[in-house]
């Protein structure tokens, strides 16, 4: 199917409207329905036909209601019974009204094809509405009793509830602070217990090192003393040998 572009030139729009074929002219003669007909027929607009009861919504004859006596597809106008004006020569003529300026109050359903059109539109629009209703998420509706209770609650009670909430929050914070303080104390004591054996090992190692250094210093002194004690004994032996 060939796609047609939207025409924005007013000259071309008017030319298309006045040179339109009959089936398009019939669609352009559509008028809105009343709220009662929209609810019962599930249709917002429908082309005006002879025998429909309409009410004029705009213009000099606003509020006039009557039956459609003639539909002029060539000039896009409708004529109502009783809506006339008198000419200078005394003759009465009908006043033409554009279908967009009227509202259909009652439909003429003598034509079976028009009935079928209304039924088809009703069948098409119902499933679309049901799908939209299903697609929308269900909103939580607050019960009227709950609203009344909230309104009936005095300000003092509200203040008490807020004070209780604040007290609960303060109590929870104090408990958390105490628990955190206990945890820190336990951690410190565990660290001290772990450090105590390390300190003892260090002290022991220092003592052993000091003892080793002291023994190392005392060993050469003892050796020198032993040598001095052994030397005079050797001299005495030589002297005795010489005397003999």
JODA-V292997 format. One record per backbone hydrogen bond with DSSP energy under -1.0 kcal/mol. CO is the residue of the C=O (numbers start at 1). NH is the residue of the N-H. E is the energy in kcal/mol with one decimal. If there is no record, write none. Layout:
# JODA-V292997
CO,NH,E  CO,NH,E
This chain:
# JODA-V292997
9,13,-2.2  10,14,-2.5  11,15,-1.7  12,16,-2.5  13,17,-2.2  14,18,-2.4  15,19,-1.3  21,25,-2.2  22,26,-2.4  23,27,-1.1  24,28,-2.0  27,30,-1.2  29,48,-1.9  31,46,-1.8  32,104,-2.7  34,38,-2.4  35,39,-2.0  36,40,-1.9  37,41,-3.2  38,42,-1.6  44,33,-2.9  46,31,-2.1  49,52,-1.6  52,68,-2.4  53,105,-3.0  53,106,-1.8  54,66,-2.2  55,103,-2.2  56,63,-2.9  59,62,-1.1  61,64,-1.8  64,56,-2.8  66,54,-2.6  67,81,-2.7  68,51,-1.7  70,79,-2.4  72,77,-2.0  77,72,-3.2  78,97,-2.3  79,69,-2.9  79,70,-1.4  80,83,-1.2  82,84,-1.2  83,95,-2.2  85,93,-2.5  87,90,-1.4  91,87,-3.3  93,85,-2.3  97,78,-2.7  98,101,-1.8  99,102,-1.3  101,57,-3.1  103,55,-2.2  104,34,-1.6  106,53,-2.0  111,115,-1.3  112,116,-2.1  113,117,-1.9  114,118,-2.0  115,119,-2.4  116,120,-2.5  117,121,-2.3  118,122,-2.2  119,123,-2.3  120,124,-1.9  121,125,-2.2  122,126,-1.6  125,129,-1.9  126,130,-2.1  127,131,-2.4  128,132,-1.9  129,133,-2.2  130,134,-2.1  131,135,-2.4  132,136,-1.7  143,147,-1.7  144,148,-2.3  145,149,-2.4  146,150,-2.3  147,151,-2.4  148,152,-2.7  149,153,-1.4  154,158,-1.6  155,159,-2.5  156,160,-2.5  157,161,-2.4  158,162,-2.2  159,163,-2.6  160,164,-2.8  161,165,-2.3  162,166,-2.3  163,167,-2.6  164,168,-2.5  165,169,-2.2  166,170,-2.6  167,171,-2.8  168,172,-2.4  169,173,-2.1  170,174,-2.4  171,175,-2.5  172,176,-2.2  173,177,-2.3  174,178,-2.6  175,179,-2.4  176,180,-2.2  177,181,-2.4  178,182,-2.5  179,183,-2.0  180,184,-2.1  181,185,-2.3  182,186,-2.5  183,187,-2.1  184,188,-2.2  185,189,-2.5  186,190,-2.2  187,191,-2.1  188,192,-2.4  189,193,-2.5  190,194,-1.8  191,195,-1.9  192,196,-2.0  195,199,-2.1  196,200,-2.2  197,201,-2.3  198,202,-2.0  199,203,-2.5  200,204,-2.6  201,205,-2.5  202,206,-2.1  203,207,-2.4  204,208,-2.4  205,209,-2.0  206,210,-2.2  207,211,-2.3  208,212,-2.2  209,213,-2.1  210,214,-2.3  211,215,-2.5  212,216,-2.3  213,217,-1.9  214,218,-2.2  215,219,-1.9  218,222,-1.9  219,223,-1.8  220,224,-2.2  221,225,-1.9  222,226,-2.2  223,227,-1.9  224,228,-2.2  225,229,-2.0  226,230,-1.4  227,231,-1.5  230,234,-1.1  231,235,-1.4  232,236,-1.9  233,237,-1.5  234,238,-1.4  235,239,-2.1  236,240,-2.0  237,241,-1.7  238,242,-1.9  239,243,-1.9  240,244,-1.6
